[in-house]
Amino acid sequence: MNSYFISHGRKFKGRPITTLPVVLNKDLSRLLDSQLTLHLTSLEDLEHLKSIAQNRQSWLKVAARIREAAEASTSTETLKALSQVKSMA
């Protein structure tokens, strides 16, 4: 995973590839808690996440908050989709 954050100089054209770091960063960005601002955009962020993961209690708290944020986001998206369907009928 360390090699992901090492710049290889050139960028590819087209649609961005969905990789594990991209998905994890998206999940971490859903956290709206001001006490817990985590990102996965650099090697330093990766090392910070590794240090959190070494403490089981801390990691379980982070995982629970990510899960809660994902569930809240999913339910909000579902409600929006339902309201759009109802407005079309």
HUFEN-V625287 format. One record per backbone hydrogen bond with DSSP energy under -1.0 kcal/mol. NH is the residue of the N-H (numbers start at 1). CO is the residue of the C=O. If there is no record, write none. Layout:
BEGIN
nh co
NH CO
NH CO
END
This chain:
BEGIN
nh co
5 2
23 19
24 20
25 21
26 22
27 23
28 24
29 25
31 28
46 42
47 43
48 44
49 45
50 46
51 47
52 48
53 49
54 50
55 52
59 55
60 56
61 57
62 58
63 59
64 60
65 61
66 62
67 63
68 64
69 65
70 66
71 67
72 68
73 69
74 70
75 71
76 72
77 73
78 74
79 75
80 76
81 77
82 78
83 79
84 80
85 81
86 82
87 83
88 84
89 85
END
